[in-house]
Amino acid sequence: MSTFPSFAKRCAGFVLSAAAALAADLATAQEDPAAPLQIKSIAEVELRSVQAGREAVKLVPADRVAPGDRVIYTLEVRNTGAAPIATPSVTYAIPEHTRYVADSAVGPGAEVSYSVDAGRSFAAAVDLTVRGPDGRPRPAVAGDYTHIRWQLKNSLKPNSVAFVRFRTLVK
């Protein structure tokens, strides 16, 4: 599980070097490097331009981001083992100093659930509640989510890769 480490210490003027954050993501995404399920995180932003009178959008590495930028995370989930992994589960923390963008977590053949308690429990978005300022339970919103979990419905064969994706908004 990973977050943008020490945002306040690493950044001046709310501009973040995503390259350093990605290195930390890659180092912490898989707690057991000997495990057959390896996860690689890629952070990108959309670059919009007009070409021949039409808007073109391409994804570029999120080398530097600022508040209000939308960052797209793609997780490459790879089975490096010799045997299939039956219905693998991938859990990823919403990076620190970002807010999850509602309904953006996707993964072909995956059931997506969320956590609002630092990854201790997961449920469908409609089933999540948090305590409001008055101490009463209220429905959780995307900004309350701390982690995302993708439960793949199919096995992941040896040397196979699955991709899952989500978006965040830099605070």
MDAnalysis code that builds the backbone (N, CA, C; Angstrom):
import MDAnalysis as mda
import numpy as np

u = mda.Universe.empty(513, n_residues=171, atom_resindex=np.repeat(np.arange(171), 3), trajectory=True)
u.add_TopologyAttr("name", ["N", "CA", "C"] * 171)
u.add_TopologyAttr("resid", np.arange(1, 172))
u.add_TopologyAttr("resname", ["MET", "SER", "THR", "PHE", "PRO", "SER", "PHE", "ALA", "LYS", "ARG", "CYS", "ALA", "GLY", "PHE", "VAL", "LEU", "SER", "ALA", "ALA", "ALA", "ALA", "LEU", "ALA", "ALA", "ASP", "LEU", "ALA", "THR", "ALA", "GLN", "GLU", "ASP", "PRO", "ALA", "ALA", "PRO", "LEU", "GLN", "ILE", "LYS", "SER", "ILE", "ALA", "GLU", "VAL", "GLU", "LEU", "ARG", "SER", "VAL", "GLN", "ALA", "GLY", "ARG", "GLU", "ALA", "VAL", "LYS", "LEU", "VAL", "PRO", "ALA", "ASP", "ARG", "VAL", "ALA", "PRO", "GLY", "ASP", "ARG", "VAL", "ILE", "TYR", "THR", "LEU", "GLU", "VAL", "ARG", "ASN", "THR", "GLY", "ALA", "ALA", "PRO", "ILE", "ALA", "THR", "PRO", "SER", "VAL", "THR", "TYR", "ALA", "ILE", "PRO", "GLU", "HIS", "THR", "ARG", "TYR", "VAL", "ALA", "ASP", "SER", "ALA", "VAL", "GLY", "PRO", "GLY", "ALA", "GLU", "VAL", "SER", "TYR", "SER", "VAL", "ASP", "ALA", "GLY", "ARG", "SER", "PHE", "ALA", "ALA", "ALA", "VAL", "ASP", "LEU", "THR", "VAL", "ARG", "GLY", "PRO", "ASP", "GLY", "ARG", "PRO", "ARG", "PRO", "ALA", "VAL", "ALA", "GLY", "ASP", "TYR", "THR", "HIS", "ILE", "ARG", "TRP", "GLN", "LEU", "LYS", "ASN", "SER", "LEU", "LYS", "PRO", "ASN", "SER", "VAL", "ALA", "PHE", "VAL", "ARG", "PHE", "ARG", "THR", "LEU", "VAL", "LYS"])
u.atoms.positions = np.array([
    [0.842, -1.154, 0.000],
    [0.000, 0.000, 0.000],
    [0.894, 1.225, 0.000],
    [0.531, 2.234, -0.722],
    [1.443, 3.356, -0.807],
    [0.703, 4.671, -0.849],
    [1.403, 5.717, -0.483],
    [0.883, 7.065, -0.551],
    [2.009, 7.962, -1.026],
    [1.680, 9.190, -1.418],
    [2.733, 10.142, -1.714],
    [3.414, 10.448, -0.390],
    [4.682, 10.074, -0.208],
    [5.336, 10.260, 1.071],
    [5.683, 11.711, 1.357],
    [5.458, 12.109, 2.595],
    [5.886, 13.411, 3.126],
    [5.624, 14.559, 2.169],
    [4.400, 14.712, 1.741],
    [4.050, 15.749, 0.768],
    [4.540, 17.126, 1.214],
    [4.262, 17.490, 2.448],
    [4.634, 18.821, 2.926],
    [6.147, 19.027, 2.905],
    [6.900, 17.972, 3.197],
    [8.353, 18.092, 3.228],
    [8.965, 18.074, 1.830],
    [8.308, 17.390, 0.893],
    [8.876, 17.208, -0.439],
    [8.514, 18.332, -1.397],
    [7.493, 19.115, -1.040],
    [6.937, 20.038, -2.019],
    [6.981, 21.476, -1.529],
    [7.212, 22.352, -2.441],
    [7.124, 23.769, -2.148],
    [6.051, 24.330, -3.058],
    [5.196, 25.179, -2.527],
    [4.160, 25.783, -3.345],
    [3.169, 24.772, -3.890],
    [2.962, 23.683, -3.169],
    [1.988, 22.652, -3.544],
    [2.283, 21.981, -4.876],
    [3.511, 21.986, -5.310],
    [3.874, 21.267, -6.533],
    [4.639, 20.025, -6.117],
    [4.256, 18.895, -6.659],
    [4.789, 17.623, -6.215],
    [5.577, 16.938, -7.320],
    [6.704, 16.401, -6.974],
    [7.478, 15.621, -7.938],
    [6.972, 14.193, -7.900],
    [6.164, 13.838, -8.874],
    [5.556, 12.511, -8.907],
    [6.590, 11.431, -9.193],
    [7.696, 11.770, -9.805],
    [8.708, 10.756, -10.090],
    [9.207, 10.134, -8.792],
    [9.488, 10.949, -7.787],
    [9.938, 10.428, -6.499],
    [8.824, 9.639, -5.830],
    [7.600, 10.124, -5.941],
    [6.469, 9.416, -5.348],
    [6.263, 8.072, -6.020],
    [6.439, 8.024, -7.335],
    [6.275, 6.756, -8.049],
    [7.347, 5.761, -7.625],
    [8.554, 6.227, -7.403],
    [9.603, 5.320, -6.949],
    [9.202, 4.717, -5.604],
    [8.627, 5.531, -4.723],
    [8.161, 5.020, -3.434],
    [7.003, 4.062, -3.639],
    [6.085, 4.378, -4.552],
    [4.972, 3.482, -4.869],
    [5.493, 2.118, -5.291],
    [6.442, 2.115, -6.207],
    [6.953, 0.856, -6.733],
    [7.677, 0.063, -5.659],
    [8.329, 0.766, -4.753],
    [9.071, 0.083, -3.702],
    [8.140, -0.529, -2.664],
    [6.959, 0.058, -2.460],
    [6.083, -0.416, -1.402],
    [4.841, -1.120, -1.905],
    [4.586, -1.136, -3.205],
    [3.363, -1.725, -3.728],
    [3.283, -3.215, -3.423],
    [4.387, -3.899, -3.443],
    [4.394, -5.332, -3.152],
    [5.231, -5.543, -1.904],
    [4.592, -5.908, -0.781],
    [5.302, -6.053, 0.476],
    [6.277, -7.225, 0.471],
    [5.961, -8.295, -0.248],
    [6.823, -9.472, -0.309],
    [7.325, -9.638, -1.738],
    [8.554, -9.182, -2.036],
    [9.046, -9.246, -3.405],
    [9.141, -10.662, -3.948],
    [9.141, -11.687, -3.083],
    [9.200, -13.069, -3.542],
    [7.812, -13.592, -3.918],
    [6.756, -12.875, -3.550],
    [5.393, -13.314, -3.862],
    [5.171, -13.253, -5.369],
    [4.357, -14.166, -5.896],
    [4.167, -14.207, -7.342],
    [3.325, -13.053, -7.897],
    [2.547, -12.384, -7.072],
    [1.714, -11.284, -7.549],
    [2.476, -9.974, -7.358],
    [2.929, -9.375, -8.440],
    [3.699, -8.131, -8.399],
    [2.851, -6.992, -8.960],
    [2.942, -5.828, -8.328],
    [2.133, -4.681, -8.721],
    [3.045, -3.512, -9.057],
    [2.839, -2.951, -10.231],
    [3.587, -1.772, -10.667],
    [2.586, -0.634, -10.834],
    [2.898, 0.518, -10.271],
    [2.019, 1.683, -10.318],
    [2.547, 2.703, -11.321],
    [1.655, 3.198, -12.168],
    [2.018, 4.235, -13.144],
    [1.066, 5.411, -12.941],
    [1.593, 6.607, -12.729],
    [0.781, 7.808, -12.542],
    [0.927, 8.703, -13.763],
    [-0.215, 9.132, -14.313],
    [-0.209, 9.967, -15.517],
    [-1.266, 11.059, -15.392],
    [-1.084, 12.100, -16.174],
    [-2.083, 13.158, -16.294],
    [-2.458, 13.286, -17.765],
    [-3.656, 13.822, -18.003],
    [-4.099, 14.029, -19.375],
    [-3.515, 15.321, -19.914],
    [-2.965, 15.267, -21.104],
    [-2.471, 16.446, -21.804],
    [-3.421, 16.670, -22.974],
    [-4.113, 17.799, -22.941],
    [-5.088, 18.107, -23.996],
    [-4.490, 19.120, -24.956],
    [-4.737, 18.901, -26.244],
    [-4.278, 19.838, -27.260],
    [-5.271, 19.819, -28.410],
    [-5.178, 20.833, -29.263],
    [-6.040, 20.900, -30.434],
    [-5.177, 20.628, -31.659],
    [-5.583, 19.608, -32.426],
    [-4.853, 19.232, -33.632],
    [-5.850, 19.150, -34.775],
    [-5.610, 19.938, -35.809],
    [-6.482, 19.980, -36.985],
    [-7.921, 20.294, -36.584],
    [-8.074, 21.199, -35.619],
    [-9.407, 21.623, -35.194],
    [-10.120, 20.656, -34.272],
    [-9.458, 19.570, -33.876],
    [-10.073, 18.590, -32.983],
    [-9.243, 18.463, -31.714],
    [-9.938, 18.288, -30.610],
    [-9.222, 18.120, -29.357],
    [-8.611, 16.727, -29.289],
    [-7.336, 16.671, -28.938],
    [-6.628, 15.403, -28.771],
    [-6.204, 15.297, -27.307],
    [-6.336, 14.114, -26.768],
    [-5.963, 13.867, -25.376],
    [-4.972, 12.720, -25.346],
    [-3.855, 12.934, -24.643],
    [-2.909, 11.844, -24.455],
    [-2.461, 11.841, -23.002],
    [-2.046, 10.677, -22.547],
    [-1.567, 10.536, -21.181],
    [-0.060, 10.722, -21.156],
    [0.405, 11.530, -20.197],
    [1.837, 11.774, -20.033],
    [2.200, 11.508, -18.573],
    [3.444, 11.133, -18.301],
    [3.851, 10.870, -16.919],
    [3.564, 12.072, -16.013],
    [3.112, 11.783, -14.820],
    [2.785, 12.824, -13.839],
    [4.059, 13.239, -13.110],
    [4.977, 13.855, -13.856],
    [6.251, 14.275, -13.267],
    [6.062, 15.390, -12.247],
    [5.146, 16.301, -12.520],
    [4.853, 17.394, -11.598],
    [3.355, 17.630, -11.648],
    [2.757, 17.712, -10.453],
    [1.330, 17.988, -10.369],
    [1.100, 19.098, -9.369],
    [-0.045, 19.740, -9.498],
    [-0.410, 20.857, -8.629],
    [-1.846, 20.643, -8.171],
    [-2.263, 21.355, -7.128],
    [-3.649, 21.218, -6.672],
    [-4.627, 21.414, -7.831],
    [-5.621, 20.532, -7.863],
    [-6.619, 20.579, -8.922],
    [-6.331, 19.656, -10.082],
    [-5.096, 19.163, -10.203],
    [-4.757, 18.224, -11.275],
    [-5.406, 16.874, -11.003],
    [-5.834, 16.219, -12.069],
    [-6.360, 14.853, -11.975],
    [-5.246, 13.902, -12.385],
    [-4.959, 12.961, -11.501],
    [-3.913, 11.975, -11.757],
    [-4.586, 10.629, -11.987],
    [-4.201, 9.961, -13.059],
    [-4.732, 8.657, -13.414],
    [-3.692, 7.610, -13.014],
    [-4.100, 6.694, -12.157],
    [-3.213, 5.615, -11.727],
    [-3.605, 4.336, -12.446],
    [-2.632, 3.717, -13.073],
    [-2.822, 2.408, -13.688],
    [-1.931, 1.441, -12.925],
    [-2.526, 0.367, -12.436],
    [-1.769, -0.651, -11.727],
    [-1.623, -1.855, -12.642],
    [-0.394, -2.248, -12.856],
    [-0.094, -3.444, -13.634],
    [0.072, -4.579, -12.630],
    [-0.828, -5.541, -12.703],
    [-0.837, -6.666, -11.775],
    [-0.316, -7.887, -12.531],
    [0.844, -8.378, -12.125],
    [1.525, -9.434, -12.883],
    [1.722, -10.674, -12.016],
    [1.387, -11.828, -12.583],
    [1.663, -13.109, -11.927],
    [3.031, -13.578, -12.406],
    [4.032, -13.485, -11.543],
    [5.387, -13.898, -11.894],
    [5.665, -15.336, -11.484],
    [4.644, -15.990, -10.899],
    [4.826, -17.363, -10.435],
    [4.620, -18.381, -11.538],
    [4.795, -19.646, -11.178],
    [4.664, -20.757, -12.122],
    [3.257, -21.332, -12.152],
    [2.406, -20.921, -11.199],
    [1.043, -21.458, -11.125],
    [0.038, -20.317, -11.225],
    [-1.165, -20.616, -11.693],
    [-2.206, -19.581, -11.739],
    [-2.551, -19.106, -10.321],
    [-2.975, -17.863, -10.221],
    [-3.459, -17.323, -8.955],
    [-4.967, -17.200, -9.098],
    [-5.703, -17.973, -8.309],
    [-7.162, -17.971, -8.391],
    [-7.710, -16.676, -7.805],
    [-8.499, -15.981, -8.555],
    [-9.191, -14.746, -8.154],
    [-8.328, -13.830, -7.272],
    [-7.245, -13.298, -7.814],
    [-6.375, -12.429, -7.007],
    [-7.086, -11.152, -6.572],
    [-6.628, -10.635, -5.460],
    [-7.159, -9.397, -4.908],
    [-6.034, -8.367, -4.874],
    [-6.332, -7.149, -5.293],
    [-5.349, -6.067, -5.308],
    [-5.892, -4.921, -4.467],
    [-5.139, -4.509, -3.475],
    [-5.527, -3.394, -2.608],
    [-4.514, -2.279, -2.784],
    [-5.010, -1.050, -2.887],
    [-4.119, 0.088, -3.105],
    [-4.633, 1.283, -2.314],
    [-3.752, 1.974, -1.640],
    [-4.122, 3.156, -0.862],
    [-4.311, 4.360, -1.786],
    [-5.300, 5.175, -1.474],
    [-5.455, 6.448, -2.179],
    [-4.245, 7.287, -1.773],
    [-3.455, 7.754, -2.731],
    [-2.247, 8.508, -2.368],
    [-2.562, 9.725, -1.494],
    [-1.698, 9.944, -0.540],
    [-1.826, 11.070, 0.380],
    [-1.894, 12.375, -0.420],
    [-2.683, 13.300, 0.074],
    [-2.859, 14.627, -0.532],
    [-3.583, 14.575, -1.864],
    [-4.307, 13.488, -2.062],
    [-5.201, 13.399, -3.208],
    [-6.554, 12.919, -2.694],
    [-7.559, 13.067, -3.531],
    [-8.909, 12.608, -3.219],
    [-9.362, 11.737, -4.374],
    [-9.911, 10.591, -4.047],
    [-10.416, 9.673, -5.059],
    [-11.544, 10.337, -5.851],
    [-11.558, 10.157, -7.169],
    [-12.621, 10.667, -8.028],
    [-13.700, 9.586, -8.123],
    [-14.912, 9.924, -7.722],
    [-16.019, 8.968, -7.653],
    [-16.192, 8.195, -8.953],
    [-16.467, 6.923, -8.822],
    [-16.775, 6.016, -9.931],
    [-15.646, 5.858, -10.944],
    [-14.406, 6.134, -10.548],
    [-13.316, 6.047, -11.520],
    [-12.529, 4.743, -11.442],
    [-12.718, 3.947, -10.392],
    [-11.975, 2.686, -10.274],
    [-12.585, 1.650, -11.207],
    [-11.761, 1.110, -12.093],
    [-12.215, 0.114, -13.056],
    [-11.174, -0.993, -13.178],
    [-11.653, -2.122, -13.607],
    [-10.780, -3.251, -13.881],
    [-11.606, -4.312, -14.566],
    [-11.256, -4.678, -15.780],
    [-12.036, -5.697, -16.483],
    [-12.131, -6.978, -15.662],
    [-13.333, -7.450, -15.469],
    [-13.526, -8.679, -14.718],
    [-13.182, -8.539, -13.252],
    [-13.369, -7.354, -12.666],
    [-13.042, -7.141, -11.261],
    [-14.223, -6.510, -10.526],
    [-14.383, -6.904, -9.291],
    [-15.357, -6.277, -8.403],
    [-14.580, -5.272, -7.554],
    [-15.062, -4.034, -7.519],
    [-14.349, -2.969, -6.814],
    [-15.043, -2.687, -5.487],
    [-14.247, -2.572, -4.431],
    [-14.772, -2.173, -3.124],
    [-13.828, -1.128, -2.537],
    [-14.292, -0.481, -1.470],
    [-13.556, 0.654, -0.908],
    [-13.454, 0.526, 0.602],
    [-12.484, 1.229, 1.163],
    [-12.301, 1.296, 2.605],
    [-12.336, 2.752, 3.045],
    [-12.904, 2.978, 4.200],
    [-12.877, 4.317, 4.806],
    [-12.134, 4.273, 6.141],
    [-11.532, 3.102, 6.451],
    [-10.847, 2.924, 7.732],
    [-9.409, 2.433, 7.561],
    [-8.710, 3.033, 6.628],
    [-7.292, 2.741, 6.385],
    [-7.047, 1.298, 5.963],
    [-8.007, 0.707, 5.257],
    [-7.812, -0.624, 4.708],
    [-8.150, -1.773, 5.637],
    [-8.754, -1.492, 6.801],
    [-9.105, -2.579, 7.717],
    [-10.334, -3.348, 7.244],
    [-11.290, -2.663, 6.584],
    [-12.483, -3.331, 6.066],
    [-12.860, -2.703, 4.723],
    [-13.571, -3.480, 3.903],
    [-13.959, -3.044, 2.567],
    [-15.423, -3.354, 2.323],
    [-16.071, -2.503, 1.521],
    [-17.470, -2.711, 1.146],
    [-17.738, -1.961, -0.148],
    [-18.885, -2.249, -0.749],
    [-19.327, -1.490, -1.923],
    [-19.563, -0.046, -1.494],
    [-19.405, 0.872, -2.421],
    [-19.540, 2.304, -2.107],
    [-20.865, 2.614, -1.427],
    [-21.957, 2.014, -1.883],
    [-23.278, 2.319, -1.323],
    [-23.438, 1.825, 0.108],
    [-22.564, 0.935, 0.555],
    [-22.670, 0.372, 1.898],
    [-21.745, 1.040, 2.921],
    [-20.957, 1.994, 2.504],
    [-19.988, 2.623, 3.406],
    [-20.608, 3.793, 4.164],
    [-20.276, 3.882, 5.447],
    [-20.690, 5.026, 6.258],
    [-19.493, 5.515, 7.062],
    [-19.533, 6.780, 7.412],
    [-18.531, 7.397, 8.287],
    [-19.277, 8.252, 9.298],
    [-18.596, 8.660, 10.326],
    [-19.201, 9.551, 11.314],
    [-19.023, 10.991, 10.854],
    [-20.115, 11.723, 10.871],
    [-20.075, 13.133, 10.503],
    [-19.556, 13.969, 11.653],
    [-19.443, 15.285, 11.464],
    [-18.943, 16.177, 12.517],
    [-19.795, 16.128, 13.784],
    [-21.075, 15.787, 13.626],
    [-21.967, 15.694, 14.775],
    [-21.897, 14.336, 15.465],
    [-21.040, 13.427, 14.951],
    [-20.895, 12.109, 15.544],
    [-21.873, 11.078, 15.022],
    [-22.785, 11.496, 14.190],
    [-23.778, 10.582, 13.635],
    [-23.256, 9.955, 12.339],
    [-23.661, 8.713, 12.079],
    [-23.251, 8.081, 10.816],
    [-23.889, 8.785, 9.619],
    [-23.106, 8.876, 8.554],
    [-23.598, 9.431, 7.292],
    [-23.017, 8.597, 6.164],
    [-23.660, 8.605, 4.992],
    [-23.083, 7.863, 3.863],
    [-21.703, 8.416, 3.510],
    [-20.773, 7.522, 3.233],
    [-19.426, 7.944, 2.827],
    [-19.476, 8.481, 1.405],
    [-18.623, 9.450, 1.141],
    [-18.459, 9.992, -0.206],
    [-17.042, 9.673, -0.664],
    [-16.786, 9.850, -1.942],
    [-15.494, 9.488, -2.528],
    [-14.316, 10.091, -1.759],
    [-14.455, 11.295, -1.252],
    [-13.378, 11.938, -0.513],
    [-13.059, 11.262, 0.812],
    [-13.944, 10.382, 1.284],
    [-13.719, 9.651, 2.532],
    [-12.911, 8.379, 2.334],
    [-12.793, 7.895, 1.099],
    [-12.151, 6.615, 0.840],
    [-10.652, 6.702, 1.113],
    [-10.118, 5.643, 1.741],
    [-8.684, 5.575, 2.015],
    [-7.978, 4.536, 1.145],
    [-8.713, 3.504, 0.731],
    [-8.151, 2.403, -0.056],
    [-9.169, 1.901, -1.063],
    [-8.661, 1.281, -2.124],
    [-9.492, 0.627, -3.129],
    [-9.051, -0.826, -3.206],
    [-10.015, -1.727, -3.388],
    [-9.682, -3.140, -3.585],
    [-10.387, -3.634, -4.843],
    [-9.605, -4.294, -5.697],
    [-10.139, -4.948, -6.884],
    [-10.061, -6.450, -6.632],
    [-11.188, -7.133, -6.675],
    [-11.213, -8.594, -6.575],
    [-11.435, -9.123, -7.979],
    [-10.379, -9.672, -8.582],
    [-10.494, -10.204, -9.933],
    [-11.359, -11.463, -9.904],
    [-12.265, -11.578, -10.855],
    [-13.209, -12.702, -10.875],
    [-12.620, -13.939, -11.546],
    [-11.538, -13.759, -12.277],
    [-10.904, -14.872, -12.976],
    [-9.500, -15.085, -12.442],
    [-8.964, -16.274, -12.683],
    [-7.597, -16.546, -12.251],
    [-6.624, -15.791, -13.153],
    [-5.449, -15.546, -12.617],
    [-4.388, -14.875, -13.363],
    [-3.328, -15.933, -13.670],
    [-3.196, -16.273, -14.936],
    [-2.278, -17.331, -15.366],
    [-0.826, -16.899, -15.164],
    [0.090, -17.856, -15.108],
    [1.518, -17.513, -14.989],
    [1.948, -16.578, -16.125],
    [2.778, -15.612, -15.797],
    [3.309, -14.628, -16.749],
    [2.225, -13.775, -17.400],
    [1.046, -13.711, -16.787],
    [-0.041, -12.882, -17.306],
    [-0.125, -11.573, -16.537],
    [-0.762, -10.594, -17.180],
    [-0.893, -9.262, -16.594],
    [-2.354, -8.840, -16.650],
    [-2.812, -8.217, -15.583],
    [-4.127, -7.580, -15.552],
    [-3.889, -6.109, -15.224],
    [-4.763, -5.244, -15.702],
    [-4.638, -3.815, -15.435],
    [-5.888, -3.319, -14.730],
    [-5.682, -2.488, -13.713],
    [-6.780, -1.799, -13.044],
    [-6.414, -0.323, -12.990],
    [-7.416, 0.523, -12.839],
    [-7.153, 1.966, -12.948],
    [-8.101, 2.743, -12.048],
    [-7.624, 3.924, -11.598],
    [-8.480, 4.866, -10.876],
    [-7.915, 6.260, -11.042],
    [-8.739, 7.247, -10.691],
    [-8.331, 8.661, -10.801],
    [-8.380, 9.315, -9.436],
    [-7.500, 10.293, -9.265],
    [-7.521, 11.119, -8.052],
    [-7.439, 12.580, -8.453],
    [-7.794, 13.407, -7.507],
    [-7.686, 14.857, -7.665],
    [-6.694, 15.340, -6.610],
    [-5.665, 16.064, -7.035],
    [-4.663, 16.570, -6.092],
    [-5.295, 17.674, -5.268],
    [-5.175, 17.541, -3.934],
    [-5.748, 18.547, -2.997],
    [-4.925, 19.814, -2.996],
])
